[in-house]
C-alpha cells in the first residue's frame, strides 16, 4: 500500500507530480514562505475562524498536522459522543487523509461539508479540494448530503463594527461537481502513490510552476536556465513556445537562431535587442509621444492594501485602498521637488489622501504614472468621494502613462522585453536600484502596513515600517523622473 496523501499533497500532485515528489523526498530544496506568503496563510486562518460563526457551538479537533493519528481518534470520540458540528475533523480512507473545515449534521445520519476559502469567488481548485475530502469522509463511514465551499462575498459592503457573517460569506453548493470529480480520486491517488515510490519525475517547467499556486520548488526546477537572458524572459511567452525552446536545447535568448520561428513581433524585437547587446529605440515615435507632455510634470505613485476582511465602512473584501502616495514635481529645467502622503492611524485613509493629493498635484501640468494602476485608483477614489469628483476628474484628465511608451518604442537587452519599472529602471538607469531597501516591492509594502493596521506590529516595527515605506515610495517616483529624462534623451537621438 502506498503513502497516505493529505489533501494538500493530493492537490500538489494534481498541479505537478515533481513538486509532490520533492515535497516528500527533498523538502530541503523548498524555498521557505516569504512574509507575503505567510501573511496570505495567516489571513486564510483568520477567515476560517470567522466562518465558524456561521455554525456556532461546534467541537474542535485541535491536534495539529504533526499528530494525525490523535486527530483521527479525537474525531471518532466526538462523533461517538453525539457532536453535531465539528471543526477540523480528521478522516482517512483509501490513501487519503483530510481535515474538514466545518461538518454539520443534517439529520437521518447525513452530514453537510463546508470547506472555507479566503478567496472572493469559487475556483476550480476548490472543487477538486472538496472532492478528495468528501472521498475520505464518506470512505470513513459518514454520508454527505451536501458538499459546499464557503468564500468571501465581494457583494458584502462592510458597515463598520462586527462583521455580519451571514452577508460576509457566500456558500456555494458544489455537490454535483465534487461528486463528478470524486470518481477519479481513487485512480489519481494510486497514480500519485506510484510517483512517490519511483525516482524524481521529469517534468517540464511551465504554467504549473505558478498556477493554481506558486510552487516552493520553482527555483530548484528553473536552475538549469542561465542567470542572464533565460528564454523565460521573453515577453508573453506561452507554455508551448517555452517547451518548444527547451526541447530544442535553447535556454538562453542569445542562442536562439534567426530561423527559429513561431515568435510574435515583440518577442522577435526582444531577441534582436538582446543578441545585438544594445538598446533599440524608435526615436521619432517616442519623441512624438513625449511631445504631449505639459510642464511641470508631476510623477505620481500609490501604495495600497487589499485586506481580505474589509477594515473600513463602505468597503468590501479585497478592495484596493490607497494609503500612501509619492509625488515628484519635475520642472523642464531638470529640477525636482518631492511631496508625499503616508496615512498614520487606523481610520479610512482615502479622504485625507485624496484631499492632500489634489493640493499637491496643482492645477496644470501632466501627471506621469507607470501602468494603469494609478488611473484605476483615482477612478475608485472618485466613486468613493463624490464631493471630490470634479477635482479628481481634473487630475484624471492630466494623466500620462509612461509604460506604454517604453513598451512600444524601446527594447533594452537588460530588460529583455519586460516593461515593469523593476526591470526598466536598472536597464536604463543602472545607478538606481531597489536592492538593499527594507521594503523593495509593493506586496511587501502592503503586508507591512497591514501589520500596523491589524495591531500585529509593535511600536518599533511600526516606526521602521513607516520610514521604509516613505523611502520605497519616493524611489518609485524618482525612478519615473529618471526614466522620463532617459526617454527624452533617447527621443532626441
DRENDODREN-331466 format. One line per field, with one value per residue (C-alpha): residue in one letter; x, y, z. Coordinates in pm, 1 decimal, m for minus. Layout:
N
resn: (A_...) $
east: (X_...) $
north: (Y_...) $
up: (Z_...) $
END
This chain:
493
resn: (X_X_X_X_X_X_X_X_X_X_X_X_X_X_X_X_X_X_X_X_X_X_X_X_X_X_X_X_X_X_X_X_X_X_X_X_X_X_X_X_X_X_X_X_X_X_X_X_X_X_X_X_X_X_X_X_X_X_X_X_X_X_X_X_X_X_X_X_X_X_X_X_X_X_X_X_X_X_X_X_X_X_X_X_X_X_X_X_X_X_X_X_X_X_X_X_X_X_X_X_X_X_X_X_X_X_X_X_X_X_X_X_X_X_X_X_X_X_X_X_X_X_X_X_X_X_X_X_X_X_X_X_X_X_X_X_X_X_X_X_X_X_X_X_X_X_X_X_X_X_X_X_X_X_X_X_X_X_X_X_X_X_X_X_X_X_X_X_X_X_X_X_X_X_X_X_X_X_X_X_X_X_X_X_X_X_X_X_X_X_X_X_X_X_X_X_X_X_X_X_X_X_X_X_X_X_X_X_X_X_X_X_X_X_X_X_X_X_X_X_X_X_X_X_X_X_X_X_X_X_X_X_X_X_X_X_X_X_X_X_X_X_X_X_X_X_X_X_X_X_X_X_X_X_X_X_X_X_X_X_X_X_X_X_X_X_X_X_X_X_X_X_X_X_X_X_X_X_X_X_X_X_X_X_X_X_X_X_X_X_X_X_X_X_X_X_X_X_X_X_X_X_X_X_X_X_X_X_X_X_X_X_X_X_X_X_X_X_X_X_X_X_X_X_X_X_X_X_X_X_X_X_X_X_X_X_X_X_X_X_X_X_X_X_X_X_X_X_X_X_X_X_X_X_X_X_X_X_X_X_X_X_X_X_X_X_X_X_X_X_X_X_X_X_X_X_X_X_X_X_X_X_X_X_X_X_X_X_X_X_X_X_X_X_X_X_X_X_X_X_X_X_X_X_X_X_X_X_X_X_X_X_X_X_X_X_X_X_X_X_X_X_X_X_X_X_X_X_X_X_X_X_X_X_X_X_X_X_X_X_X_X_X_X_X_X_X_X_X_X_X_X_X_X_X_X_X_X_X_X_X_X_X_X_X_X_X_X_X_X_X_X_X_X_X_X_X_X_X_X_X_X_X_X_X_X_X_X_X_X_X_X_X) $
east: (0.0_134.3_179.8_m127.8_m179.8_m301.2_m542.3_m263.4_m34.5_m313.5_m362.7_12.8_21.2_m258.0_m58.1_279.4_393.4_752.4_655.2_471.8_777.6_1010.7_776.1_812.9_1172.6_1356.5_1190.9_1530.5_1501.8_1184.7_1204.4_1062.3_747.7_831.7_644.3_387.9_305.6_296.6_53.6_m171.8_m165.7_m239.6_m519.6_m673.7_m662.9_m838.7_m1111.2_m1152.3_m1205.5_m1459.5_m1654.3_m1722.8_m1968.9_m2197.8_m2227.0_m2151.6_m2106.2_m1906.5_m1645.0_m1290.4_m1042.3_m742.9_m449.8_m210.2_m84.9_200.5_m47.0_m274.5_m343.8_m451.3_m678.1_m843.6_m905.6_m1047.5_m1283.0_m1410.0_m1463.6_m1657.1_m1877.9_m1944.1_m2037.9_m2300.2_m2133.1_m2338.9_m2096.9_m1726.1_m1434.8_m1118.6_m1248.8_m998.4_m1074.7_m865.8_m959.8_m815.4_m483.6_m634.3_m617.7_m809.7_m914.9_m1262.1_m1308.3_m1671.1_m1900.5_m2266.6_m2509.7_m2809.8_m3029.5_m3101.8_m2732.7_m2633.4_m2378.7_m2305.0_m1942.1_m1829.2_m1480.5_m1375.3_m1167.0_m1035.0_m1089.1_m1386.8_m1501.8_m1532.1_m1236.3_m1184.6_m920.0_m1179.0_m1387.3_m1100.2_m1005.3_m1354.9_m1383.7_m1082.3_m1209.0_m1550.1_m1390.0_m1207.0_m1507.4_m1752.3_m1497.4_m1453.3_m1825.1_m2007.2_m2258.7_m2261.9_m2585.9_m2415.6_m2063.3_m2013.9_m1749.1_m1765.9_m1587.2_m1592.6_m1875.8_m1746.2_m2100.9_m2089.7_m2027.3_m1890.6_m2096.7_m1842.6_m1833.7_m1874.9_m1894.6_m2232.5_m2101.8_m2422.2_m2360.0_m1980.0_m1967.5_m2119.3_m2198.8_m2188.9_m2326.4_m2082.4_m2214.7_m2264.1_m1927.6_m1740.5_m1905.4_m1820.5_m1451.8_m1467.7_m1496.1_m1135.6_m995.1_m906.6_m722.9_m545.6_m434.2_m296.2_m108.2_38.8_139.3_326.8_502.0_620.7_763.1_964.1_1252.8_1224.1_983.6_1097.4_850.6_897.9_866.9_566.5_240.6_225.6_511.6_276.7_m82.0_m302.5_m47.0_315.6_546.1_812.8_1038.6_1034.4_1389.0_1521.2_1335.6_1445.9_1811.8_1906.8_1830.5_2118.0_2135.2_2145.2_1886.9_1698.1_1429.2_1166.0_1228.5_1073.3_753.9_426.6_599.0_337.1_391.2_400.0_662.8_867.6_852.7_948.8_1257.9_1355.4_1302.0_1538.6_1801.3_1757.3_1759.7_1929.8_1793.4_2142.8_2139.3_1808.7_1890.2_1738.5_1541.3_1371.5_1015.7_690.5_756.5_541.6_674.8_757.5_935.9_1142.1_1231.4_1341.3_1556.7_1719.0_1791.9_1938.9_2153.7_2270.6_2364.5_2241.1_1908.5_1675.6_1465.8_1209.8_1323.4_1074.3_769.2_897.7_955.3_605.4_450.7_652.5_557.5_221.6_374.4_283.7_535.9_585.8_537.4_407.7_520.5_263.4_274.5_34.3_86.3_m222.9_m365.0_m619.5_m738.9_m938.2_m1163.0_m1266.3_m1131.1_m1333.7_m1704.7_m1818.1_m1552.4_m1562.7_m1327.0_m1003.9_m1090.5_m778.7_m735.7_m456.3_m285.6_24.4_144.3_464.4_485.5_797.0_739.6_965.8_1036.8_1157.5_1493.3_1553.0_1494.2_1261.1_1060.4_927.6_582.7_426.4_144.6_150.7_m156.3_m93.7_m364.9_m642.4_m907.9_m1004.5_m711.8_m891.9_m1031.6_m720.1_m508.9_m730.4_m754.5_m378.3_m314.1_m543.8_m343.6_m4.7_m78.9_m176.9_m399.8_m172.2_97.8_99.0_75.0_304.4_235.4_351.4_85.9_m288.4_m274.6_m285.4_m562.8_m777.5_m715.6_m822.3_m1140.4_m1212.9_m1148.0_m1387.2_m1662.0_m1598.3_m1572.5_m1833.9_m1782.9_m1423.3_m1523.3_m1470.2_m1118.2_m1031.6_m1174.3_m944.6_m649.6_m752.6_m760.1_m392.1_m265.6_16.5_118.6_490.9_491.0_323.2_581.0_872.2_699.3_614.6_910.5_1211.5_1387.7_1669.1_1871.9_1884.1_1506.4_1453.0_1111.6_974.5_824.1_788.4_974.9_1168.5_1330.9_1332.3_1486.1_1810.5_1830.4_1806.4_1930.7_2181.7_2289.7_1943.1_1825.3_1567.9_1820.6_1901.0_1583.4_1396.7_1086.1_1154.7_818.6_451.6_334.8_577.1_473.9_111.5_178.2_396.0_131.6_m144.3_59.0_37.4_m336.3_m411.8_m208.0_42.5_344.4_499.0_589.4_948.2_842.2_568.5_806.9_1062.3_789.3_666.8_1022.1_1082.4_752.4_845.6_1182.5_1037.8_750.8_979.2_1213.9_920.3_850.4_1216.6_1262.1_997.4_1181.1_1497.0_1316.8_1141.8_1469.1_1629.7_1338.6_1367.0_1737.5_1667.9_1398.2_1639.9_1875.9) $
north: (0.0_342.5_650.9_821.6_1155.1_1455.4_1686.9_1937.5_1670.6_1545.8_1899.2_1940.9_1623.0_1749.8_2065.3_1896.1_1540.5_1655.6_1907.7_1632.8_1404.6_1679.7_1765.1_1410.9_1324.5_1659.8_1908.6_2071.1_2215.0_2409.9_2786.2_2893.9_3107.6_3476.7_3727.0_3792.1_3422.6_3385.4_3674.7_3503.2_3186.9_3385.0_3574.9_3245.8_3116.4_3431.6_3392.6_3026.0_3103.0_3373.4_3137.0_2914.5_3180.6_3056.7_2733.9_2824.0_2590.6_2322.1_2094.1_2145.7_1872.5_2068.9_1836.2_1987.0_1832.9_1660.4_1446.7_1292.6_971.6_1169.7_1387.9_1077.7_940.4_1270.0_1283.9_932.0_1016.6_1336.5_1155.5_877.9_1142.1_1281.4_1601.7_1764.9_2039.0_1967.9_2194.1_2043.1_1686.7_1427.7_1141.4_879.1_634.4_474.9_653.1_996.8_1194.8_1517.9_1775.8_1917.1_2285.5_2250.8_1946.1_1989.7_1707.4_1724.0_1454.9_1096.7_1015.7_1266.3_1548.5_1873.2_1957.4_2320.4_2394.8_2754.6_2956.4_3307.8_3395.8_3601.2_3354.3_2982.8_2833.7_2502.1_2402.0_2433.6_2161.1_1912.2_2003.7_1936.6_1619.2_1446.4_1548.5_1403.4_1082.1_1038.6_1137.3_901.1_623.2_660.9_596.4_933.1_1005.5_1357.6_1527.6_1833.4_1947.3_2322.2_2588.9_2895.2_3202.5_3575.9_3753.9_4060.1_4199.8_4245.3_4608.1_4642.8_4874.6_4900.1_4721.7_4343.9_4160.0_4029.3_3681.8_3577.9_3852.7_3842.9_3483.1_3318.0_2946.7_2757.2_2404.9_2211.1_1862.8_1760.7_1894.1_1740.7_1401.0_1401.8_1452.8_1201.5_925.2_991.7_1021.4_653.3_623.5_957.3_856.0_530.4_715.5_970.8_697.1_524.8_852.8_878.0_526.4_598.4_827.4_1205.7_1269.8_1459.6_1744.1_2048.1_2389.3_2593.6_2736.0_2462.7_2641.4_2920.5_2803.4_2749.4_2822.9_2942.1_2641.4_2643.0_2433.2_2672.4_2795.0_2438.3_2340.3_2655.0_2616.7_2478.1_2818.6_3066.5_3356.8_3609.4_3626.4_3299.8_3234.0_3271.3_3648.1_3673.6_3882.8_3688.4_3357.9_3083.1_2738.1_2570.6_2824.3_2759.6_2382.7_2406.2_2606.2_2365.2_2062.9_2224.2_2272.4_2650.6_2803.5_3140.6_3417.5_3471.5_3122.0_3141.2_3107.5_3357.0_3086.1_2959.8_3074.2_3096.6_3424.5_3736.1_4069.5_4196.3_3868.1_3892.7_4252.2_4144.7_3864.5_4106.9_4363.6_4105.0_3948.3_4288.3_4381.4_4737.5_4918.6_4973.3_5288.5_5429.5_5784.9_5957.3_5780.0_5826.6_6199.6_6235.9_6064.1_6267.9_6587.1_6576.1_6639.5_6963.4_7103.6_7094.0_6717.8_6552.9_6192.4_6000.1_5658.6_5494.7_5222.4_5023.0_4746.4_4477.8_4323.1_4001.8_4118.5_4480.3_4725.9_5038.8_5107.8_5116.5_4874.7_4508.1_4211.7_4258.0_4615.3_4809.3_5103.2_5359.4_5468.8_5641.1_5835.7_5996.2_6290.8_6426.1_6764.9_6767.0_7100.3_7146.0_7274.4_6938.6_7047.8_6840.8_6875.1_6583.2_6574.5_6281.3_6145.3_5843.9_5781.1_5715.9_5558.7_5307.0_5538.4_5517.7_5681.6_5767.5_6113.4_6266.8_6110.7_6245.1_6594.5_6631.3_6476.7_6730.6_7008.8_6852.1_6796.8_7156.2_7251.0_7232.2_7002.5_6639.8_6372.7_6088.4_5739.9_5389.7_5134.2_5187.9_5126.9_5493.9_5574.4_5296.5_5412.5_5767.8_5632.2_5441.9_5749.3_5944.4_5687.5_5675.7_6053.2_6214.9_6562.5_6549.9_6411.4_6735.6_6784.3_6415.6_6423.8_6717.1_6513.5_6217.2_6431.4_6516.0_6157.8_6037.4_5668.3_5623.8_5243.1_5200.9_5434.3_5233.1_4908.0_5017.2_5225.8_5081.1_4749.1_4720.7_4397.6_4406.6_4444.3_4169.1_4289.1_4333.8_4674.2_4667.6_4954.4_4696.9_4586.5_4904.7_5116.5_4917.0_4874.3_5240.9_5388.9_5135.1_5364.0_5327.6_5009.7_4879.3_4631.0_4676.8_4868.2_4740.0_4740.9_4680.1_4581.4_4671.0_4341.3_4369.1_4731.7_4623.9_4342.1_4557.1_4830.7_4578.2_4451.9_4802.9_4833.2_4495.5_4572.9_4295.2_4524.7_4664.3_5031.1_4988.7_4777.8_5024.7_5318.6_5127.3_5029.4_5386.8_5503.6_5222.1_5292.2_5655.6_5558.3_5296.8_5505.5_5806.2_5590.6_5481.1_5837.4_5938.3_5635.7_5783.4_6115.4_5941.2_5718.8_6016.1_6203.4_5898.3_5861.0_6228.3_6175.5_5870.1_6056.0_6337.5_6083.6) $
up: (0.0_m94.8_117.0_253.3_82.6_273.4_97.3_33.1_m113.7_m337.0_m465.8_m509.7_m716.7_m939.8_m1003.8_m1054.8_m984.6_m947.5_m679.0_m491.0_m510.4_m393.7_m106.5_25.3_m60.4_m85.2_145.5_189.4_m162.8_m83.7_m61.5_274.3_255.0_244.9_456.4_182.5_150.3_527.6_551.2_297.2_510.3_827.6_656.2_544.0_900.2_1023.9_761.5_852.8_1219.4_1137.7_912.2_1212.2_1327.8_1050.5_1250.9_1613.6_1906.3_1730.2_1879.5_1752.4_1675.1_1797.5_1723.1_1467.2_1142.8_1324.4_1518.7_1257.7_1449.7_1756.5_1539.1_1396.5_1746.5_1869.5_1571.5_1640.0_2005.2_1929.6_1680.7_1932.7_2189.5_1952.7_1831.7_1557.2_1449.8_1405.3_1321.9_1165.9_1189.9_1063.2_826.6_649.1_377.5_66.0_83.6_154.5_477.5_530.3_785.9_717.9_798.9_911.9_932.9_1026.8_1098.4_862.8_1020.6_918.5_952.1_683.1_707.1_526.3_447.9_434.9_306.2_379.9_133.5_180.3_m186.4_m300.2_m566.7_m634.5_m822.7_m999.8_m747.4_m470.8_m634.7_m652.1_m297.4_m164.5_m372.3_m216.7_127.2_53.2_m70.8_261.0_471.8_304.9_289.8_664.7_716.2_710.6_435.9_294.3_197.7_50.7_m30.5_m4.3_m47.4_174.8_40.5_95.2_m85.1_m273.9_m275.3_102.2_196.6_546.4_767.4_1048.9_1382.4_1395.9_1065.9_952.6_878.5_701.7_448.1_457.0_330.9_26.5_44.6_m284.9_m313.5_m534.0_m457.5_m821.0_m939.5_m645.6_m686.9_m1055.5_m973.3_m687.0_m947.1_m1046.3_m692.8_m629.0_m959.3_m903.2_m554.5_m689.8_m964.6_m723.0_m477.8_m760.7_m840.3_m480.5_m491.7_m806.7_m896.6_m923.6_m1213.3_m1517.5_m1564.1_m1785.1_m1624.1_m1728.7_m1601.8_m1336.4_m1159.2_m1055.5_m1112.0_m931.3_m657.5_m660.7_m616.2_m348.1_m573.5_m868.8_m806.5_m799.8_m1116.2_m1302.5_m1204.3_m1547.3_m1703.0_m1741.7_m1498.6_m1781.7_m2058.1_m1996.0_m2255.9_m1983.4_m2001.3_m2346.3_m2322.1_m2310.3_m2372.5_m2393.5_m2248.4_m2592.7_m2703.9_m2389.9_m2430.0_m2796.0_m2699.7_m2421.7_m2645.8_m2894.7_m2622.7_m2624.7_m2277.3_m2345.0_m2565.7_m2704.3_m2854.9_m3042.4_m3414.0_m3659.2_m3838.7_m3521.2_m3590.4_m3401.1_m3218.4_m3200.0_m3323.4_m2969.6_m2895.7_m3215.6_m3131.8_m2784.7_m2924.4_m3168.9_m2895.1_m2657.7_m2928.5_m3051.8_m2695.7_m2729.9_m2694.2_m2985.9_m2988.5_m3229.3_m3158.7_m3386.7_m3243.0_m2888.6_m2946.0_m3087.5_m2786.5_m2537.6_m2718.6_m2545.5_m2202.5_m2027.4_m1780.3_m1489.8_m1480.7_m1163.0_m1117.3_m910.6_m741.0_m490.8_m233.2_m141.0_75.5_m16.9_310.8_281.0_563.8_499.9_754.8_676.7_642.5_283.1_157.3_56.1_67.1_m126.3_m219.1_m315.7_m78.1_m127.4_193.8_55.8_m242.9_m360.5_m599.7_m764.2_m924.0_m1229.5_m1396.0_m1750.3_m1630.5_m1459.0_m1100.5_m881.2_m562.4_m358.8_m197.5_m16.5_195.5_427.1_638.5_1006.6_1218.5_1160.1_1012.3_645.2_461.0_137.8_210.9_371.2_96.2_m181.7_m33.6_5.5_m336.0_m501.5_m338.7_m414.8_m784.7_m855.4_m1147.2_m1453.0_m1581.5_m1690.2_m1420.7_m1515.5_m1381.7_m1470.5_m1581.3_m1543.2_m1167.4_m1064.6_m1312.6_m1165.3_m810.5_m899.9_m1058.0_m736.9_m522.6_m744.1_m684.7_m308.5_m258.1_m483.7_m338.0_m462.6_m803.1_m1001.6_m869.5_m918.9_m1272.3_m1348.9_m1222.5_m1434.2_m1746.9_m1694.6_m1655.2_m1880.0_m1868.7_m1931.8_m1950.3_m2293.0_m2449.1_m2314.9_m2411.1_m2768.0_m2871.1_m2688.5_m2642.4_m2390.0_m2371.8_m1992.5_m1962.3_m2222.5_m2327.5_m1977.3_m1908.7_m1529.8_m1367.3_m1162.2_m1490.7_m1696.9_m1421.2_m1376.9_m1753.6_m1847.9_m1518.1_m1379.5_m1096.9_m938.0_m769.8_m522.6_m387.0_m21.8_62.8_371.3_150.9_m217.1_m368.9_m344.1_m193.4_97.0_142.9_168.5_416.2_641.6_651.2_721.6_1016.1_1160.3_1090.3_1247.8_1557.8_1488.0_1462.3_1778.4_1810.8_1691.8_1393.4_1303.9_1303.0_1097.8_850.6_806.7_740.4_491.2_313.8_267.6_120.6_m112.9_m249.7_m303.1_m510.2_m726.4_m837.8_m857.7_m1083.6_m1314.0_m1314.8_m1428.4_m1678.6_m1835.1_m1864.7_m2027.1_m2269.7_m2362.8_m2424.3_m2640.9_m2832.6_m2909.8_m3068.7) $
END
